Amino acid sequence: METLKFKTNINCMGCVGKVTNKLNETVGANNWTVDIDDPAKILTVTGENLTAEMIEDAVKATGFRAEED
């Protein structure tokens, strides 16, 4: 299992709610978290056969940005 980390602009629980469906669809529920208390708003994703582009595209599709940390 691999873990990828991304800096995001997902700032609050409302924002997390907006990305939830797309990230669950992309990597599965319970395979990602966003630390909204961290100044860099770190998105951590775990799973198999993940690519940074896959995660960045999923987040971008919801109107937010993510760049690999």
C-alpha positions as MATLAB code, in Angstrom:
seq = 'METLKFKTNINCMGCVGKVTNKLNETVGANNWTVDIDDPAKILTVTGENLTAEMIEDAVKATGFRAEED';
ca = [
       0.000    0.000    0.000;
       1.315    3.419   -0.886;
       0.669    6.804    0.672;
       0.617   10.096   -1.219;
       0.422   13.560    0.354;
      -0.801   16.765   -1.273;
      -0.985   20.426   -0.317;
      -4.530   21.655   -0.970;
      -6.833   24.622   -0.584;
      -9.490   22.494    1.144;
     -10.003   24.789    4.138;
     -13.011   23.599    6.138;
     -15.399   20.722    6.722;
     -17.753   22.213    4.123;
     -14.930   21.984    1.583;
     -14.216   18.409    2.664;
     -17.873   17.643    2.038;
     -17.573   18.980   -1.506;
     -14.660   16.666   -2.374;
     -15.918   13.590   -0.516;
     -17.934   11.940   -3.297;
     -15.226   12.390   -5.934;
     -12.393   11.162   -3.686;
     -14.477    8.209   -2.474;
     -15.185    7.349   -6.104;
     -11.498    7.683   -7.042;
      -9.705    6.028   -4.101;
     -12.454    4.586   -1.924;
     -14.018    5.725    1.320;
     -11.704    5.661    4.344;
      -8.614    5.836    2.096;
      -8.086    9.577    2.403;
      -8.070   12.381    4.981;
      -7.572   16.144    4.912;
      -5.851   17.842    7.837;
      -7.657   21.184    7.783;
      -5.761   22.247   10.929;
      -2.411   22.060    9.100;
      -1.516   25.357    7.385;
      -0.815   23.417    4.154;
      -4.209   21.606    4.368;
      -2.569   18.227    3.726;
      -4.581   15.582    1.874;
      -3.255   12.090    2.631;
      -4.326    9.253    0.345;
      -3.519    5.561    0.763;
      -4.149    2.729   -1.634;
      -2.827    0.657   -4.491;
      -1.948    1.829   -8.005;
      -2.333    5.505   -7.155;
      -0.851    8.315   -9.190;
      -0.472   11.941   -8.192;
      -2.225   12.954  -11.411;
      -5.249   10.791  -10.562;
      -5.678   12.494   -7.170;
      -4.938   15.995   -8.468;
      -7.523   15.551  -11.251;
     -10.167   14.289   -8.794;
      -9.656   17.268   -6.491;
      -9.564   19.717   -9.413;
     -12.881   18.317  -10.696;
     -14.502   19.523   -7.459;
     -13.147   23.059   -7.802;
     -10.168   22.749   -5.475;
      -6.467   22.285   -6.082;
      -3.955   19.735   -4.866;
      -0.246   19.511   -5.525;
       1.941   16.645   -4.444;
       3.827   17.448   -1.248;
];
